Amino acid sequence: MNKFKKIFASTVIAGLVVASCNDDFVNTSPLDQVSETAVWTDAALAEAFVTEIYGGLQMGGFSEEMQASLTDETSFTHPGRGITTITEARSNPADIGWGQGTSATGNNRSFSWGNLYVRIRACNLALANLASPKFDNTSKIADRLKGEALFMRAYFYHQLVRVYGGVPLVNRPYALGEADYLAPRNTMQECIDFITKDCDEAATLLAGRSMASGRASQAAALALKARILTYAASDLYDVNTAKAKSLVMGAFSKPEVLAVSSGSRTERWTKAKAAAKAVLDLSGYGYALNLSAPVSAAEGTQNYMNISLSRNGGEKEMLFGRYFINAKQEDGGRQGLFNGPNGYHNWAGNAPIQHFVDDYEMMDGTKFSWSNPDQKSNPYVNRDPRFYASILYDGAPWKPRTADVASKDPANQIQTGQYELGNGSGTKTAYFGLDTRKSTVEDWNGSYTGYYMRKFIDPSPAIVDQNTWQQVPWPHLRFTEAVLNYVEACIELGEDAEARTWLNKIRFRSGMPAITESGDALRQRYRNERRIELAFEEHRYFDARRWMIAPSTLGRKANIITILGTLKPGKTVSLYKYDRDNYNYEYIVNELDPGKENRTWLDKMYFLPIHRDEMNRNKNLVQNPGY
């Protein structure tokens, strides 16, 4: 035995002797855990417990595979990840698809039944133990924590409800040894009532409190209530309307699980309107909504950037967000990498599709049309100013290229087309843009659609590639959503003048002219306005379903743009840059290769299936229709 082994053996033996002589050894508390009793008798530990509940929010909507790619906003560039399982209507109880934890980064559990119920249990534990605080509550710490737990429980339940329909409502922490843990699904009405009650109680407990960024607040609770009541009044959540518009919904034996049958829709829209107005009446929120005329196009773009980046006053829009700091490098700070152009060494993950680009109006408020020769020949001119803050298109100015690419593009313009180089009167060669899938920078990460996402990406030149992070928060709830919910309720109640007043506040901030329509025409303008204003914010997936327009929107084949730049006669170009003096540009719209993604719609997709493992665990569950 060498010297080291002798020392080690002696140390172990000595330790065993000491342990055998010390009866307290077996009663030593673990150093990496805190007992439940200790947590709820210490205000700081109780605070830590409630803070951890927010972990259920993960990265907000900033996963590598964004929910936008389940919709007619974007298409996911890379294979797999459960995206096409949903967009091609292949979801089933064994393979639900996106949102079940299938993300390459492991963060994408937005739709996970199990993950959401784990967090609901944590909320229930907090509420049970905070009912009679065992620590000094003179500063009402327990009341605030209760308010936060109630809000988070409401938030997690609202996620379950809008994905699966009515779910089992559990309002207490189950204990070991109970006779039965098998709860049936509650009705949609019971779920709506439960969520709104939690929101009301949370709003009362959090009223007047100054909350840190990223924590629940009175405003967040009221906004969540307004959202769920807006859903409850919508087509999909009304039994008669849902049955009339969908054979699958009409054939379901338990319609009360998915839709509301009691009361009138007028009553429901009235409640939704009142809930949204309660948010609008709060002071200190909202950004640039006091205008009586449109701002300039440049101001409109800047206003929208301020909101999406949550800075320069735009942070007043945020009612509840997921925040990120450089000190803790999380995937939520890598949106530039996930979605930026491959010519900047980024991954092009969620690429806008042509259907979405086409829905941005012209500056005068008219629809864009490929049948208009001027618009067809120059489609990125005079569009809604929010377009320029949301989409990177061919020729768009962007950040300085990285050092290894800078010499290829000193103009710093997005290149998503195929262009000619050489002499316009002689020999020509084909050149593929730096941000295409035939790029000389990275040919595997390029967009298939011809576009890249700009919204939510910090424009700072210092944040360029995968080695840099950003601090842009994700908006779970923002003030303008509440405004739009109010507008929608007013339209459905026939209060068109009030709806236009508030809708035009949003448009004036964006530099767009007033809407003047009434009736169904106003409804359609509103829906497009909501689509543009809330782009990529995880609304379109649910809006298209609750309005029951998914067959004609989400069910469309994704389309793309092909751009060809040909040299004008006599022009010589050896290093490409976007320049209409040198080039004629042609824009051709095609469908995305069905081998990449072949979108379709089946009515079963109005609600996702409950996973078979959950069905096997709980015999009292009823599966959703179509599965």
RAJOUR-V975975 format. One record per residue. N is the residue number from 0. RES is the residue in one letter. OMEGA is omega in degrees with one decimal (* if undefined). Layout:
n	res	omega
N	RES	OMEGA
N	RES	OMEGA
This chain:
n	res	omega
0	M	180.0
1	N	-174.1
2	K	-178.8
3	F	-179.0
4	K	178.9
5	K	-179.5
6	I	-178.9
7	F	-179.1
8	A	179.4
9	S	-179.7
10	T	179.9
11	V	-179.5
12	I	179.6
13	A	179.6
14	G	179.5
15	L	179.1
16	V	-179.9
17	V	-178.8
18	A	-177.3
19	S	-180.0
20	C	-175.0
21	N	-178.0
22	D	-178.1
23	D	-176.4
24	F	-177.0
25	V	-179.8
26	N	-178.9
27	T	178.8
28	S	177.3
29	P	-176.2
30	L	-176.4
31	D	-178.9
32	Q	175.7
33	V	-178.4
34	S	179.1
35	E	179.3
36	T	-179.9
37	A	-178.0
38	V	-171.3
39	W	171.8
40	T	-178.2
41	D	-175.5
42	A	-178.4
43	A	179.1
44	L	176.3
45	A	176.4
46	E	179.9
47	A	179.2
48	F	-178.9
49	V	177.8
50	T	-178.7
51	E	178.4
52	I	179.3
53	Y	177.1
54	G	177.5
55	G	177.1
56	L	-178.8
57	Q	-178.7
58	M	-170.9
59	G	176.8
60	G	-174.6
61	F	170.9
62	S	179.4
63	E	177.7
64	E	-174.6
65	M	179.1
66	Q	178.1
67	A	-178.1
68	S	170.3
69	L	-171.2
70	T	175.7
71	D	170.4
72	E	-176.0
73	T	173.3
74	S	-178.9
75	F	-171.2
76	T	-170.1
77	H	-176.6
78	P	172.8
79	G	179.0
80	R	176.9
81	G	-178.5
82	I	-175.0
83	T	173.7
84	T	179.8
85	I	-176.0
86	T	177.5
87	E	175.0
88	A	178.5
89	R	179.9
90	S	178.1
91	N	-175.5
92	P	178.2
93	A	-178.2
94	D	-176.1
95	I	179.9
96	G	-174.3
97	W	174.5
98	G	-178.2
99	Q	-178.6
100	G	-178.6
101	T	-177.7
102	S	176.1
103	A	179.5
104	T	177.4
105	G	-176.5
106	N	-169.0
107	N	179.5
108	R	-174.4
109	S	-176.4
110	F	-173.4
111	S	177.6
112	W	-177.3
113	G	-179.3
114	N	-178.9
115	L	179.1
116	Y	174.0
117	V	-179.7
118	R	176.3
119	I	176.4
120	R	178.7
121	A	176.7
122	C	179.9
123	N	176.5
124	L	-179.5
125	A	-177.7
126	L	179.4
127	A	-176.4
128	N	179.4
129	L	179.7
130	A	176.2
131	S	-172.9
132	P	178.7
133	K	174.7
134	F	-178.0
135	D	-176.7
136	N	-177.0
137	T	179.2
138	S	177.0
139	K	177.8
140	I	-177.6
141	A	178.9
142	D	178.4
143	R	-179.4
144	L	175.7
145	K	178.5
146	G	179.1
147	E	-179.7
148	A	177.5
149	L	178.5
150	F	-177.4
151	M	176.3
152	R	177.9
153	A	-178.8
154	Y	-178.9
155	F	177.4
156	Y	179.6
157	H	174.7
158	Q	179.0
159	L	-174.1
160	V	-176.5
161	R	175.5
162	V	-172.9
163	Y	-171.0
164	G	179.6
165	G	-177.6
166	V	176.1
167	P	178.4
168	L	-179.7
169	V	-174.7
170	N	177.6
171	R	177.0
172	P	175.4
173	Y	177.9
174	A	176.7
175	L	174.0
176	G	177.9
177	E	-175.6
178	A	-173.3
179	D	175.9
180	Y	-171.2
181	L	-178.5
182	A	175.9
183	P	175.7
184	R	173.4
185	N	178.4
186	T	176.9
187	M	179.8
188	Q	179.1
189	E	179.9
190	C	178.1
191	I	-179.8
192	D	-179.1
193	F	-178.1
194	I	-179.9
195	T	177.8
196	K	177.2
197	D	179.5
198	C	179.2
199	D	-179.1
200	E	178.2
201	A	-179.8
202	A	179.1
203	T	-177.7
204	L	-175.8
205	L	-178.5
206	A	176.5
207	G	-179.0
208	R	175.9
209	S	-173.3
210	M	177.2
211	A	178.0
212	S	178.0
213	G	178.5
214	R	-179.9
215	A	179.7
216	S	175.5
217	Q	-178.7
218	A	179.6
219	A	-178.9
220	A	179.3
221	L	179.6
222	A	177.5
223	L	176.4
224	K	179.5
225	A	179.8
226	R	-175.0
227	I	177.1
228	L	173.3
229	T	175.9
230	Y	-174.8
231	A	-179.4
232	A	-173.6
233	S	-175.0
234	D	-174.6
235	L	-175.0
236	Y	175.6
237	D	-172.9
238	V	-174.6
239	N	-179.8
240	T	-179.8
241	A	179.0
242	K	-177.9
243	A	-175.3
244	K	-176.3
245	S	177.0
246	L	179.9
247	V	178.4
248	M	-178.1
249	G	-177.1
250	A	-175.6
251	F	-175.4
252	S	-178.6
253	K	-175.0
254	P	-178.7
255	E	177.6
256	V	-175.0
257	L	-174.6
258	A	-176.1
259	V	-179.8
260	S	-176.7
261	S	178.0
262	G	-179.9
263	S	177.4
264	R	176.0
265	T	177.4
266	E	-179.0
267	R	178.2
268	W	177.5
269	T	176.9
270	K	179.4
271	A	179.2
272	K	-179.4
273	A	-179.8
274	A	178.8
275	A	180.0
276	K	177.0
277	A	176.2
278	V	-179.1
279	L	-177.5
280	D	177.7
281	L	179.1
282	S	174.8
283	G	-178.7
284	Y	179.7
285	G	-174.5
286	Y	173.4
287	A	179.7
288	L	-178.1
289	N	-175.0
290	L	178.3
291	S	178.9
292	A	-178.9
293	P	171.4
294	V	176.9
295	S	179.3
296	A	-179.7
297	A	177.7
298	E	178.8
299	G	177.2
300	T	-178.6
301	Q	177.6
302	N	-178.6
303	Y	175.7
304	M	179.3
305	N	179.7
306	I	-175.1
307	S	177.6
308	L	179.0
309	S	179.1
310	R	178.8
311	N	-178.4
312	G	179.5
313	G	179.1
314	E	177.3
315	K	176.7
316	E	-169.9
317	M	174.7
318	L	177.7
319	F	-175.8
320	G	173.8
321	R	-173.0
322	Y	-177.7
323	F	178.1
324	I	-178.5
325	N	-179.7
326	A	176.8
327	K	-173.9
328	Q	-179.1
329	E	-179.5
330	D	177.6
331	G	177.2
332	G	-176.2
333	R	-179.1
334	Q	175.2
335	G	178.1
336	L	-175.0
337	F	-170.0
338	N	-175.8
339	G	-176.8
340	P	179.2
341	N	176.8
342	G	173.7
343	Y	-177.5
344	H	175.9
345	N	-165.5
346	W	173.5
347	A	-169.0
348	G	-174.4
349	N	-171.4
350	A	179.6
351	P	178.5
352	I	-173.7
353	Q	177.8
354	H	-178.4
355	F	178.9
356	V	-178.4
357	D	-176.9
358	D	170.5
359	Y	-177.9
360	E	168.7
361	M	-177.6
362	M	-179.4
363	D	176.9
364	G	177.5
365	T	179.3
366	K	170.5
367	F	-179.4
368	S	174.9
369	W	177.4
370	S	177.6
371	N	-174.4
372	P	-179.5
373	D	179.8
374	Q	179.4
375	K	-177.3
376	S	-178.4
377	N	-167.6
378	P	-175.0
379	Y	-179.1
380	V	175.2
381	N	176.5
382	R	173.7
383	D	-177.0
384	P	178.4
385	R	176.5
386	F	-175.4
387	Y	176.2
388	A	-172.7
389	S	-170.6
390	I	168.3
391	L	-174.5
392	Y	-177.9
393	D	-179.6
394	G	-179.2
395	A	174.5
396	P	179.3
397	W	-172.9
398	K	170.9
399	P	178.1
400	R	176.1
401	T	-171.9
402	A	-177.1
403	D	-177.3
404	V	-171.0
405	A	-177.2
406	S	-179.9
407	K	-178.0
408	D	178.9
409	P	179.5
410	A	179.1
411	N	179.6
412	Q	176.6
413	I	-179.1
414	Q	-179.6
415	T	-178.3
416	G	173.2
417	Q	-172.1
418	Y	175.0
419	E	170.0
420	L	178.5
421	G	-178.0
422	N	-177.9
423	G	-179.7
424	S	-176.3
425	G	-176.4
426	T	179.3
427	K	175.4
428	T	178.5
429	A	178.5
430	Y	178.6
431	F	-175.6
432	G	-177.3
433	L	-176.6
434	D	175.9
435	T	177.9
436	R	171.9
437	K	-178.5
438	S	173.3
439	T	179.0
440	V	175.7
441	E	-175.6
442	D	-177.4
443	W	-175.3
444	N	-175.9
445	G	176.5
446	S	171.7
447	Y	-169.9
448	T	-176.0
449	G	-179.6
450	Y	173.7
451	Y	176.7
452	M	173.6
453	R	-179.0
454	K	179.7
455	F	-180.0
456	I	-178.7
457	D	-177.5
458	P	-177.9
459	S	177.5
460	P	-179.3
461	A	-178.5
462	I	-169.7
463	V	-170.3
464	D	-173.1
465	Q	-179.2
466	N	-178.7
467	T	-175.5
468	W	-179.9
469	Q	-177.2
470	Q	178.2
471	V	-176.9
472	P	175.7
473	W	-178.8
474	P	173.4
475	H	179.2
476	L	175.0
477	R	-169.9
478	F	-176.4
479	T	173.9
480	E	178.5
481	A	176.2
482	V	-179.4
483	L	176.0
484	N	177.4
485	Y	178.4
486	V	-178.5
487	E	178.8
488	A	178.9
489	C	179.6
490	I	-177.1
491	E	177.0
492	L	178.5
493	G	-179.0
494	E	-171.1
495	D	-177.9
496	A	178.3
497	E	178.9
498	A	-179.4
499	R	-179.6
500	T	-177.1
501	W	178.3
502	L	-179.7
503	N	173.3
504	K	178.9
505	I	-178.3
506	R	179.0
507	F	177.5
508	R	-177.1
509	S	-178.9
510	G	-177.4
511	M	-178.4
512	P	-176.6
513	A	171.4
514	I	-176.7
515	T	-174.7
516	E	174.2
517	S	173.9
518	G	-176.7
519	D	177.2
520	A	176.6
521	L	178.5
522	R	-178.7
523	Q	176.2
524	R	177.9
525	Y	-176.9
526	R	177.6
527	N	177.4
528	E	178.2
529	R	178.7
530	R	-178.2
531	I	-176.1
532	E	-176.1
533	L	-176.9
534	A	174.3
535	F	-174.7
536	E	177.3
537	E	173.9
538	H	-173.1
539	R	-180.0
540	Y	-177.3
541	F	-179.9
542	D	-179.6
543	A	178.6
544	R	-175.4
545	R	174.1
546	W	-178.5
547	M	174.6
548	I	-175.8
549	A	-179.1
550	P	-176.8
551	S	-179.1
552	T	-179.5
553	L	-179.1
554	G	178.0
555	R	172.5
556	K	176.9
557	A	179.5
558	N	-170.2
559	I	176.9
560	I	171.3
561	T	-173.9
562	I	179.2
563	L	176.9
564	G	-179.8
565	T	-178.3
566	L	174.1
567	K	-179.0
568	P	177.0
569	G	-178.8
570	K	178.9
571	T	-179.9
572	V	177.4
573	S	177.1
574	L	-170.7
575	Y	163.4
576	K	178.1
577	Y	-175.4
578	D	-178.1
579	R	172.2
580	D	-178.4
581	N	-169.9
582	Y	161.3
583	N	-177.6
584	Y	176.5
585	E	-177.3
586	Y	-175.0
587	I	179.6
588	V	177.4
589	N	171.9
590	E	174.2
591	L	179.7
592	D	-179.2
593	P	174.4
594	G	176.3
595	K	178.5
596	E	-176.6
597	N	-172.5
598	R	175.0
599	T	179.3
600	W	169.0
601	L	-173.6
602	D	175.5
603	K	-175.3
604	M	174.1
605	Y	171.5
606	F	179.8
607	L	179.7
608	P	170.3
609	I	-175.6
610	H	-176.5
611	R	178.7
612	D	176.9
613	E	177.9
614	M	179.6
615	N	179.6
616	R	-171.0
617	N	-177.7
618	K	-178.3
619	N	179.7
620	L	174.3
621	V	-178.0
622	Q	178.0
623	N	-176.0
624	P	177.6
625	G	-177.2
626	Y	*
